[in-house]
Amino acid sequence: MNRRSFAFSAAVALIATRAHARTGPTPNFTANDVLERTLPTAPLSEWTDAPGRRREALQVDGAELRGWRYEGGDPRGPTLVIFGGSNNLIRNHDAAYRALAKGVGAVVAFDYRGFGFSTGRAAALQLRTDGVAIVDAVAKRSDGLGKVMVLGYSMGSMIAAFVARERRIGGLVLLAGLSHPDLMAKLYPERLKGLVPAADALDFLDVTASVRRSRSPLLIIHGEKDVAVRIEEGRANYEAADPSSRSFVELTGIGHEDLLANADVQRAVAAFGRTF
């Protein structure tokens, strides 16, 4: 696991104990502390159109979100909206987005507010409402919410699951997704030293609660060897979902990194998109 993944997994695990929030000392860790203190940016000169790719911009409260839309290979397929992991900028995944686009109607990916090409100040809970705004905008061009598939990778699972809680989309994909604070406390006890989570941090991290409230079909994809976000977290989300519309793909021998570029992930996402 690289330094960036360790830092993120440590942060989310460290704030994952409800007991401290209820009875312990004053909270010292908020939802915004899940984000890196120094956010990665990208030169605006690199935000360009290219063959099969065009710029997209969306005005939201306090920010302009900037991203790309990729032409898809299946005209009848859904539009796939991707919410990436911690510190993952869209400029780093052009090849993966193009590969994923071959199996769907289109791919849309934005940098989070304060990240990459986007403006504004990053705030964890606003990332979720921005996610809803993105999906609403995409749905207007995609024959409604039923033709939108949302994928959340790692930290992006918190945004994607929230979107599926607030909107009945065509399908939700959680790729190496987090689960809920109680399970994290059990899985990563060595990372809990000294931090007391605030209520907003607990809410932001509780992907399983959003899955439970979602009415959208769910696909879980998780690496068997993932040590940043262990596969037990994916299984917890699977168990919380509607049994009639859930599926689980285990990636044998695979860890946490570079999953958008994984051919098995791309095939699973394309197959899931063909079901609605």
Kinemage of the C-alpha trace (Angstrom):
@kinemage 1
@onewidth
@group {chain A} dominant
@subgroup {mainchain}
@vectorlist {calphas} color= white
{ca met a 1} P 0.000 0.000 0.000
{ca asn a 2} L 1.433 3.399 -0.915
{ca arg a 3} L 1.742 6.327 1.450
{ca arg a 4} L -1.374 8.080 0.165
{ca ser a 5} L -3.593 5.013 0.626
{ca phe a 6} L -2.214 4.370 4.090
{ca ala a 7} L -2.852 7.960 5.134
{ca phe a 8} L -6.457 7.806 3.985
{ca ser a 9} L -7.231 4.381 5.430
{ca ala a 10} L -5.639 5.379 8.716
{ca ala a 11} L -7.708 8.548 8.867
{ca val a 12} L -11.027 6.877 8.244
{ca ala a 13} L -10.256 4.075 10.649
{ca leu a 14} L -9.034 6.366 13.382
{ca ile a 15} L -12.348 8.170 13.647
{ca ala a 16} L -14.445 5.038 13.609
{ca thr a 17} L -15.675 4.485 17.140
{ca arg a 18} L -19.129 5.627 18.179
{ca ala a 19} L -18.507 4.945 21.858
{ca his a 20} L -16.021 7.812 22.077
{ca ala a 21} L -18.458 10.140 20.341
{ca arg a 22} L -21.203 9.343 22.855
{ca thr a 23} L -19.380 9.253 26.165
{ca gly a 24} L -15.778 10.335 25.684
{ca pro a 25} L -13.988 13.681 25.585
{ca thr a 26} L -14.684 16.557 23.230
{ca pro a 27} L -14.529 15.434 19.565
{ca asn a 28} L -11.252 16.315 17.903
{ca phe a 29} L -11.868 14.936 14.404
{ca thr a 30} L -14.470 16.208 11.936
{ca ala a 31} L -15.580 15.079 8.501
{ca asn a 32} L -13.209 17.596 6.915
{ca asp a 33} L -10.280 15.897 8.633
{ca val a 34} L -10.823 12.897 6.351
{ca leu a 35} L -9.482 15.087 3.547
{ca glu a 36} L -5.788 15.723 3.103
{ca arg a 37} L -4.547 19.020 4.538
{ca thr a 38} L -2.905 19.912 1.226
{ca leu a 39} L -5.193 19.076 -1.662
{ca pro a 40} L -3.771 18.193 -5.085
{ca thr a 41} L -4.361 20.665 -7.880
{ca ala a 42} L -3.804 20.579 -11.629
{ca pro a 43} L -2.890 23.346 -14.098
{ca leu a 44} L -5.970 24.587 -15.906
{ca ser a 45} L -4.037 24.460 -19.175
{ca glu a 46} L -4.377 20.669 -19.031
{ca trp a 47} L -8.185 20.808 -18.869
{ca thr a 48} L -8.695 20.392 -22.598
{ca asp a 49} L -10.900 18.641 -25.106
{ca ala a 50} L -9.458 15.662 -26.939
{ca pro a 51} L -10.748 13.025 -29.365
{ca gly a 52} L -13.598 11.214 -27.612
{ca arg a 53} L -13.444 13.603 -24.633
{ca arg a 54} L -14.872 17.032 -23.969
{ca arg a 55} L -14.843 19.430 -21.051
{ca glu a 56} L -17.798 19.687 -18.688
{ca ala a 57} L -18.370 22.435 -16.096
{ca leu a 58} L -21.038 22.692 -13.410
{ca gln a 59} L -21.746 25.654 -11.156
{ca val a 60} L -22.548 24.661 -7.578
{ca asp a 61} L -22.727 26.633 -4.356
{ca gly a 62} L -19.302 28.219 -3.889
{ca ala a 63} L -17.465 26.387 -6.654
{ca glu a 64} L -17.185 25.506 -10.313
{ca leu a 65} L -16.749 21.793 -10.795
{ca arg a 66} L -14.714 20.871 -13.857
{ca gly a 67} L -14.516 17.512 -15.486
{ca trp a 68} L -14.667 15.483 -18.654
{ca arg a 69} L -17.308 13.554 -20.542
{ca tyr a 70} L -16.193 10.566 -22.620
{ca glu a 71} L -18.103 9.179 -25.578
{ca gly a 72} L -19.322 5.654 -24.909
{ca gly a 73} L -19.286 2.513 -26.982
{ca asp a 74} L -22.855 1.421 -26.240
{ca pro a 75} L -25.445 3.987 -27.409
{ca arg a 76} L -28.164 2.256 -25.368
{ca gly a 77} L -26.057 1.980 -22.233
{ca pro a 78} L -26.213 4.171 -19.130
{ca thr a 79} L -24.035 7.152 -18.390
{ca leu a 80} L -21.436 6.201 -15.789
{ca val a 81} L -20.618 8.928 -13.250
{ca ile a 82} L -17.374 8.265 -11.363
{ca phe a 83} L -16.402 9.577 -7.922
{ca gly a 84} L -12.750 8.769 -7.354
{ca gly a 85} L -10.633 8.042 -4.332
{ca ser a 86} L -8.674 10.263 -1.995
{ca asn a 87} L -6.345 12.586 -3.932
{ca asn a 88} L -7.264 10.969 -7.259
{ca leu a 89} L -7.463 13.633 -9.969
{ca ile a 90} L -9.309 13.060 -13.217
{ca arg a 91} L -6.211 13.869 -15.270
{ca asn a 92} L -4.571 10.719 -13.856
{ca his a 93} L -7.227 8.335 -15.170
{ca asp a 94} L -7.824 9.274 -18.801
{ca ala a 95} L -6.949 5.803 -20.112
{ca ala a 96} L -9.141 4.066 -17.525
{ca tyr a 97} L -12.098 6.339 -18.264
{ca arg a 98} L -11.743 5.611 -21.970
{ca ala a 99} L -11.673 1.867 -21.312
{ca leu a 100} L -14.734 2.043 -19.060
{ca ala a 101} L -16.569 4.159 -21.639
{ca lys a 102} L -16.377 1.347 -24.194
{ca gly a 103} L -18.945 -0.641 -22.204
{ca val a 104} L -21.450 2.133 -21.413
{ca gly a 105} L -23.212 5.069 -23.039
{ca ala a 106} L -20.782 7.663 -21.676
{ca val a 107} L -18.456 8.329 -18.749
{ca val a 108} L -18.544 11.546 -16.709
{ca ala a 109} L -15.946 12.408 -14.062
{ca phe a 110} L -15.337 15.664 -12.207
{ca asp a 111} L -12.619 16.775 -9.846
{ca tyr a 112} L -14.032 17.441 -6.380
{ca arg a 113} L -14.318 21.060 -5.263
{ca gly a 114} L -10.882 22.304 -4.284
{ca phe a 115} L -9.206 19.399 -6.123
{ca gly a 116} L -7.549 19.287 -9.523
{ca phe a 117} L -9.197 21.595 -12.054
{ca ser a 118} L -12.186 22.528 -9.878
{ca thr a 119} L -12.478 25.725 -7.872
{ca gly a 120} L -13.828 26.311 -4.381
{ca arg a 121} L -12.862 25.150 -0.937
{ca ala a 122} L -13.098 21.444 -0.198
{ca ala a 123} L -15.609 20.477 2.487
{ca ala a 124} L -16.491 16.840 3.046
{ca leu a 125} L -20.250 17.124 3.378
{ca gln a 126} L -20.414 19.457 0.384
{ca leu a 127} L -18.711 16.797 -1.723
{ca arg a 128} L -21.847 14.709 -1.219
{ca thr a 129} L -24.295 17.463 -2.206
{ca asp a 130} L -22.068 18.293 -5.179
{ca gly a 131} L -22.383 14.643 -6.143
{ca val a 132} L -26.164 14.907 -6.191
{ca ala a 133} L -25.933 18.062 -8.316
{ca ile a 134} L -23.654 16.288 -10.795
{ca val a 135} L -26.000 13.324 -11.127
{ca asp a 136} L -29.051 15.567 -11.515
{ca ala a 137} L -27.302 17.441 -14.326
{ca val a 138} L -26.230 14.217 -16.032
{ca ala a 139} L -29.737 12.739 -15.730
{ca lys a 140} L -31.212 15.622 -17.718
{ca arg a 141} L -29.056 14.524 -20.666
{ca ser a 142} L -29.389 10.775 -20.133
{ca asp a 143} L -33.119 9.989 -20.323
{ca gly a 144} L -33.554 10.371 -16.578
{ca leu a 145} L -32.012 9.004 -13.393
{ca gly a 146} L -32.765 5.435 -14.449
{ca lys a 147} L -30.074 5.692 -17.134
{ca val a 148} L -27.397 6.901 -14.733
{ca met a 149} L -24.941 4.507 -13.065
{ca val a 150} L -22.813 5.907 -10.242
{ca leu a 151} L -19.449 4.432 -9.238
{ca gly a 152} L -17.660 5.330 -6.007
{ca tyr a 153} L -14.059 4.212 -5.565
{ca ser a 154} L -12.581 4.180 -2.041
{ca met a 155} L -13.362 7.625 -0.564
{ca gly a 156} L -15.701 8.141 -3.494
{ca ser a 157} L -17.945 5.412 -2.064
{ca met a 158} L -19.105 7.907 0.570
{ca ile a 159} L -20.282 10.305 -2.134
{ca ala a 160} L -21.719 7.656 -4.474
{ca ala a 161} L -23.714 5.892 -1.748
{ca phe a 162} L -25.107 9.219 -0.556
{ca val a 163} L -26.240 9.990 -4.105
{ca ala a 164} L -27.986 6.602 -4.294
{ca arg a 165} L -29.652 7.368 -0.959
{ca glu a 166} L -31.002 10.679 -2.262
{ca arg a 167} L -31.816 9.657 -5.837
{ca arg a 168} L -33.181 6.453 -7.348
{ca ile a 169} L -30.511 5.916 -9.985
{ca gly a 170} L -30.161 3.034 -12.406
{ca gly a 171} L -27.369 1.406 -10.434
{ca leu a 172} L -24.704 1.951 -7.774
{ca val a 173} L -21.182 0.490 -7.941
{ca leu a 174} L -19.022 0.503 -4.809
{ca leu a 175} L -15.423 -0.207 -5.759
{ca ala a 176} L -13.228 -0.866 -2.705
{ca gly a 177} L -15.902 0.946 -0.737
{ca leu a 178} L -15.923 1.777 2.946
{ca ser a 179} L -18.637 0.479 5.271
{ca his a 180} L -19.515 1.968 8.665
{ca pro a 181} L -17.671 3.214 11.762
{ca asp a 182} L -18.541 0.300 14.054
{ca leu a 183} L -17.005 -2.249 11.679
{ca met a 184} L -13.981 -0.058 11.037
{ca ala a 185} L -13.328 0.068 14.776
{ca lys a 186} L -13.209 -3.737 14.824
{ca leu a 187} L -11.102 -4.098 11.690
{ca tyr a 188} L -8.476 -1.447 12.458
{ca pro a 189} L -8.124 -1.178 16.253
{ca glu a 190} L -4.444 -0.295 16.003
{ca arg a 191} L -5.330 2.943 14.187
{ca leu a 192} L -7.683 4.391 16.822
{ca lys a 193} L -5.211 6.166 19.027
{ca gly a 194} L -6.318 9.495 20.438
{ca leu a 195} L -8.967 10.615 17.986
{ca val a 196} L -12.578 11.296 18.937
{ca pro a 197} L -14.959 11.595 15.958
{ca ala a 198} L -17.530 14.345 15.689
{ca ala a 199} L -21.063 13.558 14.552
{ca asp a 200} L -20.448 14.842 11.025
{ca ala a 201} L -17.470 12.501 10.653
{ca leu a 202} L -19.542 9.512 11.708
{ca asp a 203} L -22.267 10.510 9.262
{ca phe a 204} L -19.825 11.034 6.380
{ca leu a 205} L -18.214 7.639 6.915
{ca asp a 206} L -21.401 5.597 7.222
{ca val a 207} L -21.671 4.202 3.714
{ca thr a 208} L -23.645 1.192 4.944
{ca ala a 209} L -26.440 3.417 6.244
{ca ser a 210} L -26.770 4.987 2.809
{ca val a 211} L -26.763 1.558 1.144
{ca arg a 212} L -29.526 0.424 3.464
{ca arg a 213} L -31.681 3.403 2.482
{ca ser a 214} L -30.943 3.189 -1.232
{ca arg a 215} L -33.529 1.753 -3.636
{ca ser a 216} L -31.055 1.312 -6.486
{ca pro a 217} L -29.479 -1.952 -7.670
{ca leu a 218} L -26.028 -2.445 -6.151
{ca leu a 219} L -22.790 -3.953 -7.419
{ca ile a 220} L -19.941 -4.414 -4.943
{ca ile a 221} L -16.428 -4.936 -6.350
{ca his a 222} L -13.640 -5.505 -3.860
{ca gly a 223} L -10.109 -6.806 -3.944
{ca glu a 224} L -9.405 -9.915 -1.885
{ca lys a 225} L -5.994 -8.553 -0.839
{ca asp a 226} L -7.094 -4.985 -0.091
{ca val a 227} L -5.458 -3.861 3.162
{ca ala a 228} L -6.411 -0.175 2.885
{ca val a 229} L -10.149 -0.970 2.901
{ca arg a 230} L -10.571 -4.620 3.769
{ca ile a 231} L -12.984 -6.848 1.905
{ca glu a 232} L -15.093 -7.268 5.055
{ca glu a 233} L -16.266 -3.715 4.452
{ca gly a 234} L -17.556 -4.614 1.020
{ca arg a 235} L -19.324 -7.638 2.454
{ca ala a 236} L -20.998 -5.484 5.109
{ca asn a 237} L -22.438 -3.221 2.415
{ca tyr a 238} L -23.598 -6.245 0.451
{ca glu a 239} L -25.430 -7.629 3.467
{ca ala a 240} L -27.147 -4.278 4.047
{ca ala a 241} L -28.491 -4.053 0.496
{ca asp a 242} L -31.781 -5.301 -0.911
{ca pro a 243} L -31.234 -9.045 -1.566
{ca ser a 244} L -33.235 -8.854 -4.786
{ca ser a 245} L -30.911 -6.359 -6.464
{ca arg a 246} L -27.370 -6.851 -5.195
{ca ser a 247} L -24.281 -8.580 -6.518
{ca phe a 248} L -20.692 -9.032 -5.352
{ca val a 249} L -17.516 -9.433 -7.399
{ca glu a 250} L -14.389 -10.480 -5.504
{ca leu a 251} L -11.107 -9.696 -7.240
{ca thr a 252} L -8.832 -12.603 -6.395
{ca gly a 253} L -5.322 -11.574 -5.436
{ca ile a 254} L -6.016 -7.860 -5.997
{ca gly a 255} L -5.403 -4.990 -3.576
{ca his a 256} L -6.615 -1.387 -3.418
{ca glu a 257} L -4.680 0.510 -6.084
{ca asp a 258} L -5.441 1.270 -9.746
{ca leu a 259} L -8.758 -0.545 -9.769
{ca leu a 260} L -10.352 1.692 -12.413
{ca ala a 261} L -7.767 0.350 -14.861
{ca asn a 262} L -8.406 -3.284 -13.916
{ca ala a 263} L -9.899 -5.251 -16.826
{ca asp a 264} L -12.081 -7.387 -14.546
{ca val a 265} L -13.527 -4.238 -12.980
{ca gln a 266} L -14.239 -2.787 -16.411
{ca arg a 267} L -15.997 -5.970 -17.544
{ca ala a 268} L -18.087 -6.157 -14.357
{ca val a 269} L -19.178 -2.534 -14.679
{ca ala a 270} L -20.156 -2.998 -18.336
{ca ala a 271} L -22.135 -6.146 -17.538
{ca phe a 272} L -23.929 -4.396 -14.674
{ca gly a 273} L -24.848 -1.504 -16.970
{ca arg a 274} L -26.508 -3.875 -19.401
{ca thr a 275} L -29.026 -4.908 -16.722
{ca phe a 276} L -30.931 -1.611 -16.722
